[in-house]
Amino acid sequence: MLGREKKEHQSYIEIVLFICALLCVAAVVIITIFVLVSALPLFKEVRLSDFLFSTHWLPTSRKDPGFGILSFIIGSLYVTFGALVIAVPLGIATAIFLAEMSTPKMAEVLGSAVQLLAGIPSVIYGFFGVMVIAPKVRQLFGGSGYSVMSASIVLAIMILPTIISISEVAISAVPKGYKEASLSLGASKWQTIFKVILPAARPGILASIGLGIGRAVGETTAVLMVGGNAPIMPKGLTSMVRTLTMNIATDMGYASGLHRTALFATGAVLFVFIMLLNIFVQVMQKKVKKDI
């Protein structure tokens, strides 16, 4: 009798969990359909090639309206790549230290600091960028200070907690037998870390980088405050920049008609980019797991 009640209780829990999973999937589907349906009317007036490969963005002009977002796509890529160049080596190095070298007390303190870094609001990072990073960039490299470089540095700081936390978990999850076998064969501690532990933890590290890229591409507020928000093609690290998310946040408050539709189309491009990125990361994870 008790066994039957236990099975019924488990079946109820499974149904609730299944409904929760369906709600999550439904939310993604509804958002996807909404963005795509709102974006498609643009292409009755504007060719897809002009939208994706033109830098002419003048949606409110009556004489020569333009809806090209190439400069925003390039700006997003520049800023994201710059953030990864800074954050990935620093984040993985920190994860290695926390997982393999620090004492339990030090790991606890540093882990708490990383979690605190993850909880800081985006606008605070933006203020820090405006007051500290942008002036330093202006002083050292010239320009206005509101640039690709400033935005990349701020984004790198913002995605560090994601890369550190997930990479540390992946490194700590490597079976201890791998490490012990390597050391017993005469390998040094550094050789064991770089030749055994890191290759075994690659799927988790790739996941951390993928999530970091997603965070960097989708960030708006902090980048808006330090990037300069100029709708031009960035020409270098000290050039002002406007990303896809910045363009949507800047114009959505007053956009209407075809202009508003173009912003939804910009969101659709961003959505497709994130989706392709997730697929790529998953494929790489599966490939890495097969090679291990």
C-alpha positions as CSV (number, residue, x, y, z in Angstrom):
1,M,0.0,0.0,0.0
2,L,2.8,2.3,0.9
3,G,4.7,1.4,-2.2
4,R,1.6,2.3,-4.4
5,E,1.3,5.7,-2.7
6,K,5.0,6.3,-3.2
7,K,4.7,5.6,-6.9
8,E,1.7,7.9,-7.2
9,H,3.5,10.6,-5.4
10,Q,6.5,10.2,-7.8
11,S,4.2,10.3,-10.8
12,Y,2.7,13.6,-9.6
13,I,6.2,15.1,-9.2
14,E,7.2,13.9,-12.7
15,I,4.1,15.6,-14.1
16,V,4.8,18.9,-12.4
17,L,8.4,18.8,-13.6
18,F,7.3,17.9,-17.1
19,I,4.9,20.9,-17.1
20,C,7.7,23.2,-15.9
21,A,9.9,22.0,-18.7
22,L,7.1,22.6,-21.2
23,L,6.6,26.1,-19.9
24,C,10.3,26.9,-20.5
25,V,10.2,25.5,-24.0
26,A,6.9,27.3,-24.7
27,A,8.5,30.6,-23.5
28,V,11.4,30.2,-26.0
29,V,9.0,29.3,-28.8
30,I,6.7,32.2,-28.1
31,I,9.5,34.7,-28.0
32,T,11.0,33.4,-31.2
33,I,7.7,33.6,-33.1
34,F,7.0,37.1,-31.7
35,V,10.4,38.4,-32.8
36,L,10.3,36.8,-36.2
37,V,6.7,37.8,-37.0
38,S,7.5,41.4,-35.9
39,A,10.7,41.5,-38.1
40,L,9.5,40.0,-41.3
41,P,7.4,43.0,-42.6
42,L,10.7,44.9,-43.0
43,F,11.8,42.7,-45.8
44,K,8.8,43.7,-47.9
45,E,10.4,47.2,-48.1
46,V,14.1,46.5,-47.6
47,R,16.2,43.8,-49.2
48,L,17.9,41.3,-46.8
49,S,21.3,42.0,-48.4
50,D,20.9,45.8,-47.8
51,F,19.9,45.2,-44.2
52,L,22.8,42.9,-43.4
53,F,25.6,44.3,-45.5
54,S,25.0,48.1,-45.7
55,T,26.3,50.6,-43.2
56,H,23.7,53.2,-44.1
57,W,21.5,53.6,-41.0
58,L,19.2,56.6,-41.3
59,P,15.8,55.2,-40.4
60,T,14.2,58.5,-39.7
61,S,15.3,60.3,-42.9
62,R,12.6,61.2,-45.4
63,K,14.9,61.8,-48.3
64,D,17.3,58.9,-48.0
65,P,16.2,56.4,-45.3
66,G,18.7,53.6,-44.6
67,F,18.4,50.4,-42.6
68,G,21.8,48.8,-42.8
69,I,23.2,47.2,-39.7
70,L,26.6,46.0,-40.9
71,S,28.4,48.5,-38.7
72,F,26.5,47.2,-35.6
73,I,27.3,43.6,-36.4
74,I,31.0,44.4,-36.8
75,G,30.9,46.5,-33.6
76,S,29.3,43.6,-31.7
77,L,32.0,41.2,-33.0
78,Y,34.8,43.6,-32.2
79,V,33.6,44.2,-28.6
80,T,32.9,40.5,-28.0
81,F,36.2,39.3,-29.4
82,G,38.1,41.9,-27.4
83,A,36.3,40.8,-24.2
84,L,37.2,37.2,-24.8
85,V,40.9,37.9,-25.5
86,I,41.0,39.4,-22.0
87,A,38.6,37.3,-20.0
88,V,39.3,33.7,-21.3
89,P,43.0,33.5,-20.3
90,L,42.4,35.3,-17.0
91,G,39.3,33.3,-16.2
92,I,40.8,29.9,-16.9
93,A,44.0,30.8,-15.0
94,T,41.9,31.8,-12.0
95,A,39.8,28.6,-12.2
96,I,43.0,26.5,-12.3
97,F,44.3,28.4,-9.2
98,L,41.0,27.9,-7.3
99,A,40.7,24.2,-8.2
100,E,44.3,23.0,-8.0
101,M,46.5,25.4,-6.0
102,S,44.7,27.5,-3.4
103,T,44.0,26.4,0.1
104,P,40.4,25.7,1.1
105,K,40.2,28.9,3.0
106,M,41.6,31.0,0.1
107,A,39.3,29.2,-2.3
108,E,36.3,30.1,-0.2
109,V,37.3,33.8,0.0
110,L,38.1,34.1,-3.7
111,G,35.0,32.1,-4.7
112,S,32.8,34.5,-2.6
113,A,34.5,37.4,-4.4
114,V,33.7,35.9,-7.8
115,Q,30.1,35.3,-6.8
116,L,29.9,38.9,-5.6
117,L,31.3,40.1,-9.0
118,A,28.6,38.2,-10.7
119,G,25.9,39.9,-8.7
120,I,26.9,43.5,-9.4
121,P,24.3,45.3,-11.6
122,S,25.3,46.2,-15.2
123,V,24.8,49.9,-14.6
124,I,27.5,49.8,-11.8
125,Y,30.0,48.3,-14.3
126,G,29.0,51.1,-16.6
127,F,29.7,53.7,-14.0
128,F,33.1,52.1,-13.3
129,G,33.8,52.2,-17.0
130,V,32.8,55.8,-17.3
131,M,34.8,57.0,-14.3
132,V,37.9,54.8,-14.4
133,I,38.3,52.8,-17.6
134,A,37.3,55.4,-20.3
135,P,39.6,58.1,-18.8
136,K,42.5,55.7,-18.6
137,V,42.0,54.6,-22.2
138,R,41.8,58.2,-23.3
139,Q,45.0,59.0,-21.4
140,L,47.0,56.1,-22.7
141,F,45.7,55.5,-26.2
142,G,44.0,58.8,-27.2
143,G,40.6,59.3,-28.6
144,S,37.5,60.1,-26.5
145,G,38.0,57.1,-24.2
146,Y,34.5,55.8,-25.2
147,S,35.6,53.1,-27.5
148,V,35.8,49.5,-28.5
149,M,38.6,49.0,-26.0
150,S,36.7,50.5,-23.1
151,A,33.6,48.4,-23.9
152,S,35.8,45.2,-24.3
153,I,37.4,45.8,-20.9
154,V,34.1,46.3,-19.1
155,L,32.6,43.2,-20.8
156,A,35.6,41.2,-19.9
157,I,35.1,42.0,-16.2
158,M,31.4,41.2,-16.5
159,I,31.9,37.7,-18.1
160,L,34.8,36.7,-15.8
161,P,32.5,35.2,-13.1
162,T,30.8,33.0,-15.6
163,I,34.0,31.6,-17.1
164,I,35.7,31.2,-13.7
165,S,32.8,29.5,-11.9
166,I,32.0,26.9,-14.7
167,S,35.6,26.3,-15.5
168,E,36.4,25.7,-11.9
169,V,33.6,23.2,-11.6
170,A,34.8,21.4,-14.8
171,I,38.4,21.2,-13.5
172,S,37.3,20.0,-10.1
173,A,35.1,17.3,-11.7
174,V,38.1,15.6,-13.4
175,P,38.6,12.3,-11.6
176,K,41.4,12.4,-9.1
177,G,42.8,9.1,-10.6
178,Y,43.8,11.1,-13.7
179,K,46.0,13.4,-11.6
180,E,47.4,10.7,-9.4
181,A,48.3,8.5,-12.4
182,S,50.1,11.4,-14.1
183,L,52.1,12.3,-11.1
184,S,53.0,8.7,-10.4
185,L,54.4,8.4,-13.9
186,G,56.8,11.3,-13.1
187,A,55.0,14.2,-14.6
188,S,55.3,17.6,-12.8
189,K,52.3,19.4,-11.4
190,W,52.2,21.9,-14.3
191,Q,52.5,19.1,-16.8
192,T,49.6,17.3,-15.1
193,I,47.5,20.4,-15.2
194,F,48.1,21.3,-18.9
195,K,48.4,17.8,-20.4
196,V,45.9,15.9,-18.3
197,I,43.5,18.0,-16.3
198,L,42.7,20.7,-18.8
199,P,42.1,18.4,-21.7
200,A,39.8,16.3,-19.6
201,A,37.9,19.5,-18.5
202,R,37.6,20.9,-22.0
203,P,33.8,20.3,-22.4
204,G,33.1,22.4,-19.3
205,I,35.6,25.1,-20.2
206,L,34.0,25.3,-23.7
207,A,30.6,25.7,-22.1
208,S,31.9,28.5,-19.9
209,I,33.3,30.3,-22.9
210,G,30.1,29.9,-24.8
211,L,28.0,31.3,-21.9
212,G,30.5,34.1,-21.6
213,I,30.1,35.0,-25.3
214,G,26.3,34.9,-24.9
215,R,26.5,37.3,-22.0
216,A,28.9,39.6,-23.9
217,V,26.8,39.7,-27.1
218,G,23.6,40.4,-25.2
219,E,24.9,43.0,-22.7
220,T,23.5,46.5,-23.3
221,T,23.6,49.0,-20.4
222,A,27.3,48.9,-19.5
223,V,28.4,48.9,-23.2
224,L,26.0,51.7,-24.0
225,M,27.7,53.8,-21.3
226,V,31.3,53.3,-22.4
227,G,31.1,52.4,-26.1
228,G,30.3,55.8,-27.4
229,N,27.1,54.7,-29.2
230,A,28.1,56.1,-32.5
231,P,26.3,54.5,-35.6
232,I,29.6,54.3,-37.5
233,M,31.8,51.5,-38.7
234,P,34.5,51.0,-36.0
235,K,38.0,51.5,-37.4
236,G,40.1,50.5,-34.5
237,L,40.3,49.9,-30.7
238,T,39.9,53.6,-29.9
239,S,37.0,54.1,-32.3
240,M,33.5,54.7,-31.0
241,V,31.1,51.7,-31.5
242,R,27.5,50.8,-31.5
243,T,26.5,47.2,-31.1
244,L,23.3,45.4,-32.0
245,T,21.9,45.6,-28.5
246,M,22.9,49.3,-28.1
247,N,21.0,50.1,-31.4
248,I,17.8,48.5,-30.1
249,A,18.0,50.1,-26.7
250,T,18.8,53.6,-28.2
251,D,16.1,53.7,-30.8
252,M,13.2,51.6,-29.4
253,G,11.9,54.5,-27.2
254,Y,10.9,56.7,-30.1
255,A,10.9,54.3,-33.1
256,S,7.7,53.7,-35.1
257,G,6.6,52.2,-38.4
258,L,9.4,50.7,-40.5
259,H,12.0,51.9,-38.0
260,R,10.5,49.9,-35.2
261,T,10.2,46.9,-37.5
262,A,13.9,47.2,-38.3
263,L,14.8,47.1,-34.6
264,F,12.8,43.8,-34.3
265,A,14.8,42.6,-37.3
266,T,18.0,43.6,-35.5
267,G,16.8,41.5,-32.5
268,A,16.1,38.6,-34.9
269,V,19.7,38.8,-36.2
270,L,21.0,38.8,-32.6
271,F,18.7,35.9,-31.7
272,V,20.0,33.8,-34.7
273,F,23.6,34.6,-33.8
274,I,23.1,33.4,-30.2
275,M,21.3,30.3,-31.5
276,L,24.2,29.4,-33.9
277,L,26.7,30.0,-31.2
278,N,24.9,27.6,-28.8
279,I,24.8,25.0,-31.6
280,F,28.5,25.4,-32.3
281,V,29.4,25.1,-28.6
282,Q,27.3,21.9,-28.3
283,V,28.9,20.4,-31.4
284,M,32.4,21.2,-30.1
285,Q,31.5,19.7,-26.7
286,K,30.4,16.4,-28.3
287,K,33.5,16.3,-30.5
288,V,35.7,16.9,-27.5
289,K,34.0,14.3,-25.4
290,K,34.5,11.7,-28.2
291,D,38.3,12.6,-28.3
292,I,38.8,12.3,-24.6
